Amino acid sequence: MTGSDRLGVAGLLRWLSLSTVIVLLDQISKWYAVQHLGYGERVTVIAGYFDWTMAHNTGVAFSMFADGEHWQRWGLSGFAVLVGIGFAIVLARLPRHERFSALAFALVIGGAVGNIIDRVRLGYVVDFILWYWRDHHWPAFNIADSAIVGGAAVLILFGWREARKSS
């Protein structure tokens, strides 16, 4: 593959603009949640399915490593920065036609940066979206988490699809 077949710097910047939009939406929504919800407060949006709540997550997904005695603030932030840089390098080297992969990497980068900002600034990540059905609750999350999960889902779905095509 030649350099002209890759996304390159211009393509990278276009996809990173999507990452920037994710970061902005994430930070604005978290600011709004912090302004309107007290810690632990829960406001019903759609009874039986969806609430706003205020939670502080010092760990990672599903509060794993939340009891890390403060190493997680800098350790997890550093790890996320390294992953973000690695993904940006991979993104810049992608072939131009791999739009779904580029979308996935841009979503994950935006989500990671949104959560890094909270972790470095506050020492925890602000989570405020709560989905549930009856007694089954998904852990509280935020826009950044949604972008990360969406990006991972796109990578898995289209990676599986490409693997099926090639076999």
Residue pairs with C-beta under 8 A, 6 or more apart in sequence:
1 95
5 95
5 96
6 92
6 93
6 94
6 95
6 96
7 15
7 91
7 92
7 93
7 94
7 95
7 96
7 102
8 92
9 92
11 92
11 94
11 96
11 102
12 88
12 91
12 92
15 91
15 102
15 103
15 105
15 106
16 88
16 91
16 106
16 109
18 103
18 106
18 107
18 110
19 106
19 107
19 109
19 110
19 113
20 110
21 110
22 106
22 107
22 110
22 111
22 113
22 114
22 143
22 144
22 147
23 110
23 113
23 114
23 117
23 144
25 143
26 110
26 111
26 114
26 115
26 142
26 143
26 144
26 147
27 114
27 117
29 128
29 142
29 143
30 114
30 118
30 126
30 128
30 142
30 143
33 52
33 54
33 126
33 128
34 54
34 126
36 52
37 43
37 52
37 53
37 54
37 128
38 54
39 54
39 55
39 56
40 53
40 54
40 55
41 53
41 54
42 51
42 52
42 53
42 130
43 51
43 52
43 53
44 51
45 51
45 52
48 132
48 133
48 134
49 131
49 132
49 133
50 129
50 130
50 131
50 132
51 130
51 132
52 128
52 129
52 130
53 127
53 128
53 129
53 130
53 140
54 126
54 128
55 126
55 127
55 128
55 140
56 122
56 124
56 125
56 126
56 127
57 63
57 66
57 124
57 125
57 126
57 127
57 140
58 66
58 68
58 72
58 73
58 123
58 124
58 125
59 65
59 66
59 67
59 68
59 72
59 76
60 72
60 76
61 139
61 145
62 139
63 139
65 72
65 76
66 72
68 75
70 123
73 119
73 120
73 123
76 119
77 116
77 119
77 120
80 112
80 115
80 116
80 119
81 116
83 108
83 112
84 109
84 112
84 113
84 116
87 105
87 108
87 109
87 112
88 105
88 109
90 105
91 102
91 105
91 106
91 109
94 101
94 102
94 105
100 154
100 158
101 154
101 155
101 158
103 151
103 154
104 151
104 152
104 154
104 155
104 158
105 151
105 155
106 151
107 147
107 148
107 150
107 151
107 154
108 147
108 148
108 151
108 152
110 144
110 147
111 143
111 144
111 145
111 146
111 147
111 148
111 151
112 144
112 148
113 144
114 142
114 143
114 144
114 147
115 125
115 142
115 144
115 145
115 148
118 124
118 125
118 126
119 125
125 142
125 144
126 142
127 139
127 140
127 141
127 142
127 145
128 140
128 142
129 140
129 141
129 142
129 146
130 137
130 138
130 140
131 137
131 138
132 138
